[in-house]
């Protein structure tokens, strides 16, 4: 009986860690896109200032 409990626990811990990795990757992607957008915004402000 304890063996089936440990197997169930292992499966649930594996299942619960995967969404966390997905969320972390999602925020990493959002962060990278935000940085890129900020850099492009700075560049466009410099270009418009030159006009």
N, C-alpha and C positions, 0 to 999 in steps of 0.2 A: 504493500500500500504506500509506503513512504517513497518507493521508487517511482510510482506513477505521479506522486505529488512533485517530486524533484524534476521530473521530465516536464510536467505542466509549467512549473516555475521557470525552467530554462526557456521554454518556448515563449512564455509571456514576456520575459526580460528581453529576449531577442526581438520580439515584436515591438516592444515599447522603445527600444533604442533606435530603431530604423527611422521612425518619424522625426526623432530629435536630430539625426544626421541630415535628414531632408530639410528640416527647418533651418538648420545651421547653414547648409549650402544655399538655401533660398535667400537668407539674409546676407550671405557673402556676395551673392549675385546682385542683389539690390544695392548693396553698398558700393560695389564696383561700378554699377551703372550710374549711381548718384555721383560718384567721383568724376566719372567721364562727363556727365552732364554739366557739372560745375566747371570743369576745365573748358568745355566747349562754350559755356556761357561767358567765361572770362575772355576767351579768344574772340567771341563775337562782340563783346563790349569794346575790346581794343580796336577791332576792325571798324566799328561804327564811330568810334572816337576819331579815327583817322579821316573819315569822310568829313 
